[in-house]
Each structure stands twice: as structure tokens, then as C-alpha cells.
Amino acid sequence: MKPQPQKAIVQVTRKFNASAERVFDAWLDPNTVGKWLFATPTGKMGKIKIDARIGGSYLIVESRKGTDVEHVGEYVEIDRPRRLVFTLKVPKYSEEITKVTVEIRALGTGCELTLTHEGVLPDYIASTTSGWNMILDQLSATL
């Protein structure tokens, strides 16, 4: 049996010129999520299902170059507008289930979001970091 690779933690922080409530709600509103979460510049957003409650699940499917890429998981913690914790699995690329924590802190007229992604395989650290940065850029543009 080969040893399991050591898993990493990826963390990115971003400031937004929007209220903590508005940024938080963007993570759970299906109409908003489709514009930015797991969206790529060349992909086409398909199915979005969000059951926004602790123990509820989500499914976000984007078509990329003719292939559907599913992002699935469960909501572990929902504390509006401060904290959202959910599991994440992208079956096309890995059977690993990772954990994403989004923490939002109000700052004057805007807020600061810190995203922590736990359980990232070493081969995916760079792409996960750049992916979340791209996603947060899209969230900023959407807001």
C-alpha cells in the first residue's frame, strides 16, 4: 500500500467594497453563484442546486470544452454574515473531499474575506490557489 500524500492548506484573503451580508449571501444564492463560483472564462454554467442549510448540499455543474465538471458538497456551518463552512469534491479530478471555510469581517464600508481550503493534495496547491484567486476576482466583479 502506498503512503497517502501529505495534504496542504491553501488560504487567500480579499477585500470587497460591499457589505459582509452581501458578500456572504453571494455564496448561497443560486442566481448569483452561477455568475462566479467555479466559473471559468471559457466554460458555460449549467446546473446549480443549493440547499442552504446545515447538512444541506449543493451541486454546481459547468460545461468545459464539452465536458461537465461537477462541484459537490455539504454545508457544515452557516453563520451569516461571518462564517460559511462546506465540503468540496470535484469527482472529475479527484475523489478527495476537502473543506472550505469562508470567514468575512466587516470593515467600514466593505469587508474582508479569508478563504481557507483544507485537505488540498500537494499536486494541486498552485492551481487551487490561482483558482480561488480567479473565483474571488469574479465575485468582486459580480458584486
Residue pairs with C-beta under 8 A, 6 or more apart in sequence:
5 121
5 122
5 123
6 122
7 118
7 119
7 120
7 121
7 122
8 120
8 121
8 122
8 125
9 116
9 117
9 118
9 120
10 116
10 117
10 120
10 125
10 128
10 129
10 132
11 114
11 115
11 116
11 117
12 114
12 115
12 129
12 132
12 133
12 136
13 112
13 113
13 114
13 115
14 112
14 113
14 115
14 136
14 139
14 140
15 107
15 110
15 111
15 112
15 113
16 23
16 110
16 111
16 112
16 113
16 139
16 140
16 143
17 109
17 110
17 143
18 110
18 111
18 143
19 81
19 106
19 110
19 111
20 81
20 82
20 104
20 105
20 106
20 111
21 80
21 81
22 143
23 81
23 104
23 111
23 113
23 139
23 143
24 80
24 81
24 82
24 84
24 102
24 104
25 32
25 80
25 81
26 32
26 33
26 36
26 139
26 142
26 143
27 33
27 37
27 84
27 102
28 50
28 52
28 78
28 84
29 50
30 48
30 49
30 50
32 142
33 48
33 50
33 60
34 45
34 48
34 60
35 45
35 138
35 142
36 135
36 138
36 139
36 141
36 142
37 60
37 71
37 135
37 138
37 139
38 60
38 62
38 69
38 71
38 135
39 45
39 62
39 135
39 138
40 62
40 64
40 134
42 64
42 65
43 62
43 63
43 64
43 69
44 62
44 63
45 60
45 61
45 62
45 63
46 61
46 62
46 63
46 68
47 59
47 60
47 61
48 59
48 60
48 61
49 57
49 58
49 59
49 60
50 56
50 58
51 57
51 58
51 75
52 58
52 75
52 78
53 75
53 78
54 75
54 76
54 77
54 78
55 74
55 75
56 74
56 75
57 72
57 73
57 74
57 75
58 71
58 72
58 73
58 74
58 75
58 86
59 70
59 71
59 72
60 70
60 71
60 72
61 68
61 69
61 70
61 71
62 68
62 69
62 71
63 69
67 92
68 92
69 90
69 92
69 93
70 90
70 91
70 92
71 88
71 89
71 90
72 88
72 89
72 90
72 91
73 86
73 87
73 88
73 89
73 97
73 100
74 86
74 87
75 84
75 85
75 86
76 85
76 86
76 87
76 99
77 83
77 84
77 85
78 84
78 85
81 104
81 106
82 103
82 104
82 105
83 101
83 102
83 103
83 104
84 101
84 102
85 99
85 100
85 101
85 102
86 99
86 100
87 97
87 98
87 99
87 100
88 97
88 98
88 99
88 100
88 117
89 95
89 96
89 97
89 98
94 121
94 124
96 119
96 121
97 119
98 117
98 118
98 119
98 120
99 117
99 118
99 119
100 115
100 116
100 117
100 118
101 115
101 116
101 118
102 113
102 114
102 115
103 113
103 114
103 115
103 116
104 111
104 112
104 113
105 111
105 112
105 113
105 114
113 136
115 132
115 136
117 128
117 132
120 128
